[in-house]
Amino acid sequence: MRGPGELPGLLAFETAMDELAYALDIDPVELRLKNDTAIDPELGVPLNGRRLADCLREGAKRFGWDKRPKTPGSRREGDHLVGFGMAAGIRMHFQGPTGAIVRIEPDGRVIVRSDTPDIGTGTYTIAAQIAAESLGIGVDQVTVQLAHSDFPPSAGAGGSWGASNLSIALDRACQQIRDRIAEAAGSGAAPNDILADVGRWFPEGVEAAGQTIGQADDPNFKNYSQNTYGAAFAEVAVDIATGEVRLRRMTGVFAAGRIVNAKTARSQLMGGMIWGVSSALHEAAHVDPRYGNWVNGDLAEYLMPVHADIPAIETVLLDDYDEHANHLGIKGVGELGVCGTGAAVSNAVFNATGIRVRDFPITLSKLLPGLPTMRTAA
């Protein structure tokens, strides 16, 4: 099974939390709220931007968690057992050394350069937004050039750090440019007028480099535990005759600092939630014990969800700004959607059937022996 460490880790841990809630006869949401903490138990420093409780409460309200079947296996609709499940999510926010150059041509065109790639997550768009906001210009005036080895080196893209690292470096470069132009123009000119008339002060154009330092050298990462948070809620129906599990609906609420582009962030989080469903119900990598090779090493045999497996998914982003993350208040968001969402499905299956599966994915054969018999015709 592919994924960041939080995927299998939280799939196991949040399923265990659900087991604990049932053993204590306490609502799974309430159990997490009662045991929430503001301090990282490993590092002994504050968990900055810790809005897990907000995610839990908002998710429970939107999903209708108060209608959850209290007794596993108690809600039956025809030949289907119906259940609700939830889980919490956490994902570390990473920061790696990243450089960016911003250049303003004499005619006012702005060019952004960094070797950070855009792997389909929207980094081109976000970089243009950050530059435009910082310089007080339109996005259409910004040209973003990425993923070339001649450009300033970066920490790359992956692990939910590409866009956030680039944004910090990019904003710092823009601020240097503003300062240089303001100094050249004097105190009498308005900032927007200065940017519109760059060629007057810099006939050859002007550029500046910005840098994001690695987290090992950043006091924010020494004084605070940097994470993002989420909560997922799922409803499933299990066919009594076949053991087939169908996801009916899902809600995810997330807190990941300031969101630069809500559309690309929601897309990332929704993809992560689907990935979480897949980790619980579909994906598995099988190894031949004799030779050590992958038996299902291609997409013809590696099971993944298709459109028919995934209903409409509600993805909610809390209005947030994490001042202890960086000066922009932003954090990585890409993989947060997969953190804990698989356990929400697993826990919903238990609530529906009363069968606790601890070996993922949850296949038909793991449910059938414990399912009740179908109604017989009168």
Helices and strands as residue ranges (DSSP letters): H 6-24, H 28-34, E 47-48, H 52-63, G 65-67, E 76-77, E 80-92, E 98-104, E 110-114, H 123-135, G 139-141, E 142-146, H 162-185, H 191-196, H 198-201, E 206-212, G 215-217, H 219-223, E 225-239, E 245-255, H 262-281, G 307-309, E 313-317, G 336-338, H 341-353, H 364-367, G 368-370
